[in-house]
Amino acid sequence: MEEYINLFENIIAKTSPQVDYMDIRCGIGNNTSILMKDGNLDEINTGMSLGTRIRVLNNGAWGFAYTTDLSKIDETTETALKLSKSLKGDVSLSENDIIKDKVEVEVKIPFKDISVEEKTNIMKEANDSANIDKVNSTTVSYSDSEVKELFMNNEGSEIQVKTSRVRMALNASATDGNLIQFGHGSLGGVKGFELIANRDIEEFGRKIGEKAVRLLDAKPAPSGKFPVIADQELTGVLVHEALGHAVEGDLILQNDSILKDKLGETIASDIVNIFDDASLKEGFGYYPYDVEGVKTKPNQLIKDGKLVSLLNSRSTASKLNMKSSGNARSLIADQPIVRMSNTYMQPGDNSFEELFEDIDNGIYLKGSRGGQVDTGKGVFQFNAAEGYLIEHGEITTPLRDVSLSGNILETLKNVDAIGNDLKLGPGFCGKDGQIAPVSDGGPHTRILNALVGGMG
């Protein structure tokens, strides 16, 4: 990216006198994505992408323009300028440090050193391992990307970041002729191909197939209020969906969050501590600087049950009289919006066994099959991948098609014990038509009086 620095410096020097603020973001990416259905390759996409966006702020309004052709950078800048001068708005930016930095993710096995054939062979191994008796369909998806980015603004920041990210996911469906049930799993992170190469792929695939088959013999879930133990994945979904979106600064400003004006208030039980941490290198949502050049760090959202922070960009932070938390994210071609990164509940000190031992009649929920949340009303419903009855402290009858629903604040206040076994899972989060890599997780978590329902 060094070769572009002089070019962008000249553009910034020439344009700066005409604007209140400007920044330039440029990226070169090498991407591969492969899809396999029922053991057959469905699609393979590989390619290089180059994109540059110019963003200028005038009279409280953004002018935004994007190009894939650097020979047209002057015209792109002119387009952004014209747009900003034709609009009026109320955008202002919070203060930010001037940063000059260069960051590179450590990679042991670069993606370019692994052929497409080797990648598909590993997918085939996962597929074949999941194909046990009664499994009738499988889908394996693989994606990797290596991206070099340069960010510069007229405040003096100049940041270069090189990241590598990989993920493989497997879905299996099983049927006994009447029912269809599903198993799902994924692995990956922010590093090189070693994250896939070092895993036991046979075990990964087999466990997903076994989960789908196991659910065929599971009983329909009971409905009612129960003490529930959520596994690490479902705890992560709860944290991400029920809390994470509700603390996004743009939703707060749009009056679309139950947590508006709740800063400093107790919204969860006093053992609950929740973080969003983009600087966590083990997380799939890792990035050292956000797309506005703000350095990331652990951001505690809930401390001992109190809401102590929100997620912000520079513009939402300015309106809320806060500092940006470094949560402005987007692809280069898109306008930055407030997004989560790696969102998790801090582990407690209970062992797995201790969480169960005094429950006479409860439900253990594992994994997630999606769900929905209404941040404005503060209600959610999630579908667990599988469940089990808990009887006299023991895990007993398997359950299928089980949902967990409730009020965000009530549910957080009903957390009464937290395990010591934190785990993060990789995934993608959608918002306003944009997709961002994230991870979420937590330890096993016990919730009292949780509303459980059968979906069948």
ZIDA-V102736 format. One record per backbone hydrogen bond with DSSP energy under -0.5 kcal/mol. CO is the residue of the C=O (numbers start at 1). NH is the residue of the N-H. Records with the same first field share a line. If there is no record, write none. Layout:
CO = NH, NH
This chain:
1 = 4, 5
2 = 5, 6
4 = 8
5 = 9
6 = 10
7 = 11
8 = 12
9 = 13
10 = 14
11 = 15
12 = 16
15 = 18
16 = 19
21 = 57
22 = 154
23 = 55
24 = 152
25 = 53
26 = 150
27 = 51
28 = 148
29 = 31, 49
30 = 146
31 = 47
32 = 144
33 = 45
34 = 142
35 = 42, 43
36 = 140
37 = 40
40 = 37
43 = 35
45 = 33
47 = 31
49 = 29
51 = 27
52 = 67
53 = 25
54 = 65
55 = 23
56 = 63
57 = 20, 21
58 = 61
59 = 89
60 = 91
61 = 58
63 = 56
65 = 54
67 = 52
68 = 70
69 = 72
70 = 73
72 = 76
73 = 77
74 = 78
75 = 79
76 = 80
77 = 81
78 = 82
79 = 83
80 = 84
81 = 85
82 = 86
83 = 87
84 = 87
97 = 99
99 = 158
101 = 160
103 = 162
108 = 110
109 = 193
110 = 113
111 = 114
113 = 115
115 = 119
116 = 120
117 = 121
118 = 122
119 = 123
120 = 124
121 = 125
122 = 126
123 = 127
124 = 128
125 = 129
126 = 130
127 = 131
130 = 132
132 = 135
134 = 136, 175
137 = 173
138 = 38
139 = 171
140 = 36
141 = 169
142 = 34
143 = 167
144 = 32
145 = 165
146 = 30
147 = 163
148 = 28
149 = 161
150 = 26
151 = 159
152 = 24
153 = 156
157 = 153
158 = 101
159 = 151
160 = 103
161 = 149
162 = 105
163 = 147
165 = 145
166 = 189
167 = 143
168 = 187
169 = 141
170 = 185
171 = 139
172 = 183
173 = 136, 137
174 = 181
179 = 176, 177
181 = 174
183 = 172
185 = 170
187 = 168
189 = 166, 191
192 = 195
193 = 196, 197
194 = 198
196 = 199
199 = 201
200 = 204
201 = 205
202 = 206
203 = 207
204 = 208
205 = 209
206 = 210
207 = 211
208 = 212
209 = 213
210 = 214
211 = 215
212 = 216
213 = 216, 217
214 = 217
215 = 218
219 = 400
224 = 452
226 = 450
227 = 363
228 = 230, 447
229 = 365
230 = 445
231 = 235
232 = 236
233 = 237
234 = 238
235 = 239
236 = 240
237 = 241, 242
238 = 242, 243
239 = 243, 244
240 = 245
243 = 247
244 = 247
245 = 248
247 = 311
248 = 251, 252
249 = 253
250 = 254
251 = 256
252 = 255
257 = 260
259 = 262
262 = 265
265 = 267, 307
269 = 272
272 = 305
273 = 346
274 = 301, 302
275 = 344
276 = 299
277 = 280
278 = 287
279 = 281
280 = 283
283 = 286
288 = 296
290 = 293
294 = 290
298 = 300
299 = 276, 301
301 = 308, 309
302 = 274
303 = 306
305 = 267, 268
306 = 303, 308
307 = 264
310 = 312
311 = 249
312 = 325, 326, 327
313 = 317
314 = 94, 318
315 = 319
316 = 320
317 = 322
318 = 321
327 = 329, 339
328 = 291
329 = 337
331 = 334
337 = 329
341 = 343, 439
342 = 277
343 = 441
344 = 275
350 = 420
351 = 355
352 = 356
353 = 356, 357
356 = 359
358 = 360
359 = 393
360 = 392
361 = 227
362 = 390
363 = 229, 365
364 = 388
365 = 231
366 = 385, 386
367 = 385
370 = 369, 383
372 = 381
373 = 375
374 = 378, 379
375 = 258
378 = 408
379 = 374
380 = 406
381 = 372
382 = 384, 404
383 = 369
384 = 402
386 = 366
387 = 399
388 = 364
389 = 391, 396
390 = 362
391 = 394
394 = 391, 396
397 = 389
398 = 219
399 = 387
400 = 221
401 = 455, 456
402 = 384
403 = 453
404 = 382
405 = 451
406 = 380
407 = 411
408 = 412
409 = 413
410 = 414
411 = 414
412 = 269, 415
414 = 416, 448
417 = 446
418 = 350
419 = 348
423 = 442
425 = 440
427 = 438
429 = 436
431 = 434
434 = 431
436 = 429
438 = 427
439 = 343
440 = 425
441 = 345
442 = 423
444 = 419
445 = 230, 447
446 = 416, 417
447 = 228, 450
450 = 226, 452
451 = 405
452 = 224
453 = 403
